[in-house]
Amino acid sequence: MKLNKLERYVVRHPARQWLQLQLEQPLLLGLFNHNLPAVEHALEIGCGFGQGITLLRKGFGAAAVTAVDLDEQMLHYCAARYAGKSWLQLTQADGSQLPFMDNRFDLVCDFAVFHHIPDWQRAVSEVFRVLKPGGAFVVEELYRAAICNPLSRRLFEHPQQNRFNHHQLHQCLRAAGFDIANSRHVWGLAGVTLAIKPAGTFQ
Ligand SMILES: C[S@@+](CC[C@H](N)C(=O)[O-])C[C@H]1O[C@@H](n2cnc3c(N)ncnc32)[C@H](O)[C@@H]1O
């Protein structure tokens, strides 16, 4: 589901980008306990205005980044922001139907996107499919309590059915075949998770 006007404004606001850099980035990198993997090729699902692309490139040291979004306007923005960067490929795609072959990426990221996807369980299976064995899935998500309440419903547009909490996200990740390596959550509203596709698991 595409963002409404207000969420677009919030996501693009310099304060949100400052938060991503100062707070979210150290939290996400910290999930690896100083054992960052070598990342040849990373995929970001739902790249929005592109801050996550910088995190993948500079924070995780990804040699190549593929970023997808459902919304062509987001991709146009990222194309302008990262003009001339040959390490970046931008593609319009739905996270629950990824147009990539199996076992392709070393790292896949969902930075606040799966709560927008009606069939998020299918998106989890898609991530498992496109990750290489041993690859990492980094998730930063907003949970049901944060998006299915009167205030959030009034301000933003999110699917209200089939949403999830921290525990249900982990259940789904495990059912897809992932191991949960590390995670944190804040009052059940939002959380970060590092899930690993076990080595030797081929799709
Ligand atoms: C809250 S924004 C987050 C953007 C960015 N990841 C960030 O952290 O700033 C959610 C993004 O997910 C995209 N999106 C929503 N549903 C999607 C889907 N089914 N597949 C791919 N992207 C989707 C939206 O267009 C939007 O850019």
The ligand as an SDF file (V2000), in Angstrom:
LIG
                    3D

 27 29  0  0  0  0  0  0  0  0999 V2000
    7.1180    3.9690    5.7420 C   0  0  0  0  0  0  0  0  0  0  0  0
    7.8820    3.9790    4.1620 S   0  0  0  0  0  0  0  0  0  0  0  0
    9.5120    3.4970    4.5750 C   0  0  0  0  0  0  0  0  0  0  0  0
   10.5130    3.9350    3.5350 C   0  0  0  0  0  0  0  0  0  0  0  0
   11.9690    3.6330    3.8710 C   0  0  0  0  0  0  0  0  0  0  0  0
   12.2040    2.2060    3.9530 N   0  0  0  0  0  0  0  0  0  0  0  0
   12.3670    4.3360    5.1380 C   0  0  0  0  0  0  0  0  0  0  0  0
   12.6350    3.6440    6.1460 O   0  0  0  0  0  0  0  0  0  0  0  0
   12.4220    5.5630    5.1380 O   0  0  0  0  0  0  0  0  0  0  0  0
    7.2220    2.5220    3.3750 C   0  0  0  0  0  0  0  0  0  0  0  0
    7.6610    2.3430    1.9270 C   0  0  0  0  0  0  0  0  0  0  0  0
    7.2350    1.0500    1.4890 O   0  0  0  0  0  0  0  0  0  0  0  0
    6.6990    1.1590    0.1830 C   0  0  0  0  0  0  0  0  0  0  0  0
    5.7760    0.0340   -0.0150 N   0  0  0  0  0  0  0  0  0  0  0  0
    4.5310   -0.1160    0.4710 C   0  0  0  0  0  0  0  0  0  0  0  0
    4.0210   -1.3080    0.1140 N   0  0  0  0  0  0  0  0  0  0  0  0
    4.9650   -1.9320   -0.6170 C   0  0  0  0  0  0  0  0  0  0  0  0
    5.0350   -3.1960   -1.2750 C   0  0  0  0  0  0  0  0  0  0  0  0
    4.0010   -4.0580   -1.2680 N   0  0  0  0  0  0  0  0  0  0  0  0
    6.1680   -3.5250   -1.9330 N   0  0  0  0  0  0  0  0  0  0  0  0
    7.2180   -2.6490   -1.9630 C   0  0  0  0  0  0  0  0  0  0  0  0
    7.2100   -1.4490   -1.3560 N   0  0  0  0  0  0  0  0  0  0  0  0
    6.1010   -1.0940   -0.7030 C   0  0  0  0  0  0  0  0  0  0  0  0
    6.0310    2.5370    0.1550 C   0  0  0  0  0  0  0  0  0  0  0  0
    5.8360    3.0130   -1.1500 O   0  0  0  0  0  0  0  0  0  0  0  0
    7.0530    3.3540    0.9530 C   0  0  0  0  0  0  0  0  0  0  0  0
    8.0560    3.8700    0.1370 O   0  0  0  0  0  0  0  0  0  0  0  0
  1  2  1  0
  2  3  1  0
  2 10  1  0
  3  4  1  0
  4  5  1  0
  5  6  1  0
  5  7  1  0
  7  8  2  0
  7  9  1  0
 10 11  1  0
 11 12  1  0
 11 26  1  0
 12 13  1  0
 13 14  1  0
 13 24  1  0
 14 15  1  0
 14 23  1  0
 15 16  2  0
 16 17  1  0
 17 18  1  0
 17 23  2  0
 18 19  1  0
 18 20  2  0
 20 21  1  0
 21 22  2  0
 22 23  1  0
 24 25  1  0
 24 26  1  0
 26 27  1  0
M  CHG  2   2   1   9  -1
M  END
$$$$
